[in-house]
Amino acid sequence: MRSKLCLIFLVPVIVFAGYQSEVVTVEGAVPIDRIATKKVAPPNNKPFTVTVGWVDTIGGTTYDWLANGPSYRWLVNSPAYGLHAGWMASSEPGSPWSDRNMRYNFYDYGTGSWVWIDPDFMASGVGVFTIRSGYGNVDADPVTGIAVFSAHQNPNQQWRPVLARDMAPGAGIFEYCDGAPNALHYLWPPISIDANQVIHCALIDSFTRNTTFDIYYTKVATWCNWETPIHIPPPQPDPSAQDQSIAASKVSQKVCITWVYSPQGYNDDPGFYRISNDGGATWDAPRVLEDPPAYGQDTVPSFHIASLFPFFDSQDRLHIVAHVTPFVRDTNWILPAEIWHWCQNNNPQWSRIHRADAESLAAGVGYNASLACRPSIGEDNQGNLYVAWEEFDPLNADPVTSLLRANIYAAKSADGGNTWTSAKKLTDAGNASCRFPSIADKMVETGEAIYVPIIYEIDQQAGFVVQSQGTSTNNPVVVQWVPADYFDGVAEQSKQGANRIELTAVPNPFTNRTLISYALPKDGAVSINLYDITGRPVETLVQGHKSAGYHSVTLNSGQLPAGVYFCTLKAGGSSLTKRLTIVR
């Protein structure tokens, strides 16, 4: 392992794929003076830019599928020491990615720099484990400031979780803890560390009981003493996918595990959570996470495999951020996608952060995603909350993979999550795709300002080469520093209503069916009718009284001939008409 002491240096320029790109290395105790657009690894001679703040390129990976389900915690602030950053990485150009590993970099507040920066960004950071590893996360001991990584490994075809604990904050010299024998045959092990330095872990068991994706819980109360995992969901259903997450309080012994039940992939998928108030010794009964009031009474909101992210704030309040998609007539749609926040202490408990919609999509979003997804949440010392997520550009399609490229968005709440500022687009991906964001658990504060760090991957091709989409590319992993005051402004309402009537249809043109979404500023009589090109009424889609807010209805083309049609919404004395095209 390389130690911190021999590797602290500044690198002004890196070379990527034949292009030069500025590495913004932070000066001083923490970054405070470089709030400007910076270039990072421009693909295809078109610079990738950030719309606010700046980025540090801290590593890279060819293994571009960094999470199967929800975002995990990849950025952890230890205020007395520095900022811990983690990701999953490989430098091999293709399967089997035998060198895949969890990778680590550390921003040292004492030196004002990242510890492992190499002229070749693919070599930046330091490998955590000694054999092939993946699909864990990073947390930091709240007392010592030392980073702890989790992952799963498969030596001798026997899956098990493993831990790596640094010897000092930012040292990059790890000791290891194998989950065998107590936790043998478990995998996908996100961790979180509580106020008593206990490591809590939520795992998936696919082998020992001939089950598929049953969720279990274990903990490591003292180093390398794994407790025998216990089955966590009963009497509620298991997730049936790798979508579990875990959060432990930094001020108490509370622990929360979340998951989504999705037995057949995209369905009307319910969310669940389960809480322990005594460090995992006992657990309350599993609870259904009630659906947020999204879309309206005629459309069911569905949680998603990449949806739930739990977090305990400094006041010991539990927050869960989620994205939901509309489920209409046994079909789950990828848009409109909405980002929501839940807190049991709030009234109402749900508040909507953002709605992502589009008239049409130039391409699909790819595997395990919706138009806006994978939210994560953190806070600052003033109690302000921040949420970041990935959101696809409906018009920016990659010509190689025929998939949409994504950007990073974020929003802020100054009142505990009751209301949120308008979402801010933080990147302009150009010919790249910004994926898998994870916001810091605690924002970085200098005395003069507060900064919101977000880690993400800049994937040079949309989609995943891991899923045989496109070709292998060297993808930078970056941390973007966003000034917190960039989010300041008048907080929006809970956004359950709308300011005006709206009408969209996706896809359009379509062959068999399209999802028609509409918004109403107030309660009242509503009608939506379909007309052919001559103006003859063809079908009534909606007729009656509807509440204010967002609604949707599916139009099945059935026996309708191909051609142009007009969909007209009438509500409150106003009307909108949308041109629709059926193709065969």
N, C-alpha and C positions, 0 to 999 in steps of 0.2 A: 504493500500500500504506500502511496505517496503521502507524505505528511504536509500539513499546512505550512510549516515554517520555511520549507525550501521552495514553495511554489507561489508566493505572492508577487505578482508582477502585473503591469498594465499592458494591454495590447490594443493599439489604436485601430487596426484594420485586420479583417479576415478576408480570405478568398473563398468564394463559394460558387461552384459550377461555372467558373470562368468569369465571375463578376466580383467586384470589390464591394464591401459593405461595412458600414461603420459600426463598431462595437462601442456602446456608450458605457464606459466604466465609471462608476460613481465615485466622486471625490468627497472627502470629509467623512464625518461620522455616519451620515445617511444622506441620500441624494436630496438636494434642495434647490438646485439652480439650473436645471436643464429641461425646462418644460417647453419642449418644441418637438416638431415632427422629425423622426429619425428613420433612416433606411435600415432594413435588416434583410440580408440574403435575398437580393432581388431575383425572382425566377423569370426566365424567358425575357430578360432585359427590361422587365417592367417592375419598378420598385414596389415592394410591399411597404406600406406606411402605416403609422399609427395616427389617429386623429387627435390625440391628446397625450401629454406626458412623453415618455421615452421607453425604450426597451433595452435590456441587457440580454445578449445571447449567451446562455450559460451552458449549452450542451446541444446534443443532436441525437437523432435516431433514424434508422431505416425501418424499424419495427413501428409502424404508424398506427396501430390499433391499441390505444393506450387504456381503453376501458370498454368492457362489454356492456355494462349497465350504467348506473349513475356515476357522476363524478365522485372521486374520493379526495381526501385532504392530501394535497401535494405541496402546500406552502404553509409553514408554521413559523410564527414569530416568537422568539424568546427575547423579550425586550432588553434584558441585561447582557445579551451576547450577540445575537444576530438573527438572520432569516434563513431558515432551513428550506431547501428546495429539493424535491425528488421527482423522478419520472422513471418509466420503464424504457430500456434502450437496447439496441443492437447496432452493430456496425456492418454486419453481413448484408449482402445485397438481396438475399432471398432465403427461402426455406432451406434448412430448418431453423435458422437463426440460433445456432447452437451457443452463441455468446450472449444471448438475451439476459439482461441483468437489471436490477434496480440500480439507479444511478443517483448521485448526490452532489449538490453544490451548496455552498454556504456563503452568505453575505455577512462579513465580519464587521460589526459596528465599530470595533476598535481600530481597524485599518481602513475602513471605508471602501472595501473592495470585495469582489468574489474571490474565493481562495483558489479555485482550479479553473483558470482560463487559458486555453491553448490557441495558438494561431489557427489550427484546424478545429473549428467548433465541435466537430464530431468527437474530438478527444477531450473536450472540456468536461469538468466534473470528474468524479471518481466512482468506480464500480463498488457496490456495496457487498455483494456475496461472492463466493469463490466458485460456484457452479451455476448452471442455468437456472434462472429464477424469474418470477413475474407475478403480476396481478395482486400486489399488495398496496401499501401506502406508507406515509411517514407521519409521525407525530413526535412531540418533544416532551420530555419529562418536565413538568411545570416547576419542579424544585431545582433541578440541576441544569436545565437548559440543554440537555444532551438529546440528540436525535435517536429515535428508534424506528427501524424499518420493519415491515412485514412483507412476506412473499410466500408463494408456494413453490415447492421443488418436487422432483420426481426421480430421485436416485433409486436404481434397481426396480423401476416401475412401481414404486410405492409413494404415492402422493402424501405430502405432509406440509403443514405450515411451518415457517421458520421466522425467527427474529434476528435482527442485527442491531446491536447497541454500540454507539460511538463511545470512545474512551474519554472524550472531552468535547465541549461544544465546538464543532467545526474541525475536529482533528482528522476525520476520515479514516480512522483506524478502528475496526469493528471487532467485537466479540459476538459469537453466534449462539443461538439457542434453537435446537431442533425440536419440533413438536412431537416426534416419536418418543416413547411408544403410546402415550396417552391420547395424542391427537393424530395418530397415524390414519391415513386414508381420508383426510379432510383437505380442502383447498379453497381458493378465493377468500383470503383471510384479512379483510380490513381491520385495523386496530384503532383504539383511542385510549389515552392515558388519563386517569382521574386525578383528583387533588391529592390522593394518598399514594401516588406513583404506581398504581396497579394498572397493568396493561390488559385491556378488555378486547376481545376478538369475536367477530361473527364469521362463521365458516359455512361452507357448503359440503355436504356429504353425498357422494354419488356412488359409493362403493360398499361400505361395510354392511349395510342392511339392504343391498340391492334396490336402493331407492334412487330417485332422480331429483337432485337439487333440493333436498331437505336442508333446512337451515338450523345450525347449532350455535351454541355460545360456549366459550371457554375464557379463562383469564389466567394471567401469570402474575400472581400477587408478589412473589419473590423471584428473582431472576432465575429463569430456566426451570421453573416448577410449573409445568402446564397442568391445569386441572382437566379431568375427563370431560369432554364436551357434553352438554345437555341439549336436548331437542327443544327449541325455543317457541315455535308457533302454536302448537295445539292449545285450544281446540280450533284455531283458525287454520286455513290451508297454508301449505308451504309455498314458496315463491315460484317454483317450477322454472326458474331462470336465475342467472347470477346477478340479482338486483338488490341484494341486501346491503345495508350500510349500518354504521354504528357511531355513536357519539357518547363521550363521557364528560361529565362536568369537571371543570378545573377548580371549582370551589366547594364541591361536595362529593358524595359517593353515588350520585345519580348516573344511570346508564340508560340509553335508549337504542333499540334496534328497530330499523324500518325495513319494509319489503313490499313488493307488489306481486299480487297473485296473477300470473299470466300463463295459464296452462297450455294455450295454443298460440302463443305469440301475441299478435295484435288482437285484443278483445276489449270488452268493457271491463277493464282490469281494476279491481279494488286495491287500495293501499291499506297497510296495517302498521301499527307500531306497538312496542311492548317496553315497559319501563321497569327498571329496578331502582329502588331508593337506598339500597344497602350494599352497593358495590358488587352486584351480581349474585349475592347469596340467595335472595328470593326475588321473584318477579311477579308484578301485577299481571292480571289476565290480558291477553292480546286485545287490542282495540282496533276497530275499523276506523280508518281515517275518513271521516265524512267528506263526501264530494264537495268541492268548492262550488259556489253558485255561478258556474260558467255556462255560457252558450244559451241558456234559457230552458224552459220546461219541456220543449219538444226534442231536445238533444241531451244525451247523457254524457257528462265528462268522464273520460277514461284516463287513469294514470298510465304510466308508460314504464317500460323496463329501465329506461335511463332517467327516472324521475326523482326519487325521494332523496333528500339530503338533510339529516338531522344535525342540530347544533344547540348546545347549552351556552347562553350568554353569561356575562360576568355577574348577573343578578340571579343566576341559576334557573332562568326561564328557558323552556324548551321551544325551539323554533324548527319548523320543517319547511323547506322550500321544495316545490314540485312543479312539473309542467304537465299539463293535461291536453288531451286532444279530443275532438268530438267523435262520439260513437252513435251512429245513426243506422237503424235498420240492419243490424248485425255486421256493420262495417265500421272500422276505425280509420279515420282520416288523419293525414299528417298535418293538416291545417284547416281552420285557423288553430294555431298552437298558442297556449297561454301559460305564462309563468305566474305562480301563486305562492303566497306566504301564509303559513299557519302558525298561530301561537295560542295556546289554551288560555293564556291570561288576557287576551284581547277580546273585545266585543264590538263587532263580530270576530270570530276566530280567524276567518279567512280574509285576506286582502289581495286584490289582483295587482301584480307588479307590471305586467306587460302583455300585450296581445300582438302576435305576429300573423299577418295575413297577406294575401297577394291575389291579384286578378288572375294570374296564371303562373305556371312554373315552366322554366326553360328545360328542366330536367328533374330527376328524382333526388332525394336527399341521401339515399344509401342505407346501409345496414344500421338497425337499432337507433333510429333518429326520427325526429319530427322537425318541423320548420324552425322551432326554437326549443332547446332542450338542455339537459345536463346543468341545472343551476347549482351553485354553491353559495354559502353565506358566511360572513364574518362581521366583526364589529370593531369600533374604535373605543378609546378610553372614555369618551363622552356618552357612550351607549348608542351611537348611531349605527345602524345596520347597513350592510352593503351586500348585494347579490350580483353575481356575474353568471353569464350563460353563453352558449354558442347559438348563433342564429344564421340560417342559410340565406344567401342572396338569391331571390327567385329568378334573377336574370343572368346570373354569372355561372355559366355551365363550363365545366372542364371538357375540352374537345376530345381528350384521350379516353376518359372514363365515362363521359356523358352523365356526370353527377354534378350537383350544385356545390359551389364553394361557400364556406362559412366565414363569418366575422364574430368578434367578441363584443358583447353588450354588457352593460351594468346599470344598476340603479341604487338609490340610497333612500333610507327612511330615517327621519329624525324623531319619530314618535313610537318606537318599539315595533314598527311594522304595521301600524294602522293605516298609514298612507305612504306613498312612494313618489319620488320625483320621476319625471319622464325618463324613459330608458335612454341611455347614451351609447351610441355606436363608437367603440374605441379603436377599431381597426378598419383599414381599407385593403382587403386581401389581394386585390389585383388578380394575378395569375396563380395565387396560392390559396390555401384553405386553412383558416385558424380553428383548431379543434381542441377539445378536452381542457377547457379552462378550469382552474381551481383558484379561488380567491384565498388570501391569507386569513387565518382565523382571527388574528389581531392586526389592525392597521399599524403602519410604521409612523411614529410621531417624533418630531425633532425639537419641539418647543416653538418653532416658528410656523410649522405647517404639519399637516397630516397627509400621508400618502397611502394609496390603495394598491398593493402589489397583486398582480394576477399572473399565474404561470399558464402557458399553453404551448401547443405544438403548431408550427407553421408547416403544414403538409404540402409538399410541392405538387402533388396530384390529389384531386378530390377523390374520396373513396379510400379503400384500404388494400394495399398490395398483399397484406396478410390474408385477405379474403379473395385473392386472385383478381383484384381490380387494378389495372394499370401496371406500371413498372416501378421498380424500386428507386427511391430517391433519398438523398440525404436531407433530413428535415430538421431545421433548427428548433430547439426548445428555448423559449424566451421568458423573461419576467418583464412585464410592463408595469411601470410606476405611474399611477394616475393621481394627480392632486385631488384631495377629497373635496375641495371647494368647487371643482369642476361640476359636481353633481348638485350644488346648491341651487335653489329656485323654489318656486311655489309648489308645494306638494299637490299632486293630483288627487282627485277623489278616489274612492275605492274602485272606480272604473267598472262597476257592475252596470252602469247606465251608459248612455252615449249622448253626444251633443247634437247629433243629427241622424236622419235616416241614412242607412248604408245598405248596399246590395252588391254582393260578389258571387261568382260561380267558379268553382275549381273542380276538375279541370275544364277548360274551355278553349278549343273544341273538345268534344268527348264522343265516345262510342256508345257505351251502355248506360252510364249514369254520371251525374255531377252533383256536388254538394253546393247548395245555394245557402249562403249565409247572409243574414240581414240584421240590422241594428235599429232599435227604436228609442228615441229620446224620452218617451213617456208612454204610460199605459194607454190602450185604446183599441179601436177596431182596426184590423189589418187584413189585407187581401194580397195574395200573390197569384197571378194568373199567367199562363203561357199562351202565346199567340203565334200563329204561323206567319209567313212573310206577307200574306194578304190581309192580315189583321183579324183573321177568324179565330175565336177562342178555341183552344185545344185542350187545356187542362187547368183546373183550379188546384193549386198546391197548398195554399193557406187561406183560411177564411174564418174570422172570428176575433175574439178579444185576446190580446197578448200583453204581457207585462213589459215594462221598459227593460232594455238590456239587449243582449246578443242572443240570436236564435239561428237555427239552421234547419233545412229540410232537404231531402234527397229527391232529385228528379231522375226517375228511371225512364229511359227513352223507349223501352218496350217495342211496340210495333210502329213507332213514329218513323217516317221516312227521313233519310238524310236531308240536310238542308239548314236554312237559317230560320231561327225562331226568336221571339222577343219575350222576355220575362219582365213583368211589371209589378212593382211593389207600390201599394197605396196605403198610407197611414197618416193620420192627423192632418188631413187636407193637403198633404204633399205626395209626390209620386216619383219613382225612379224606374227606368227601364234599362235592362241589360240585354245585349245581343248575344244569343247562344248559337253555336253551330254543332250539329250532329253529323258525324262522319261514319261511314261504314267501310 
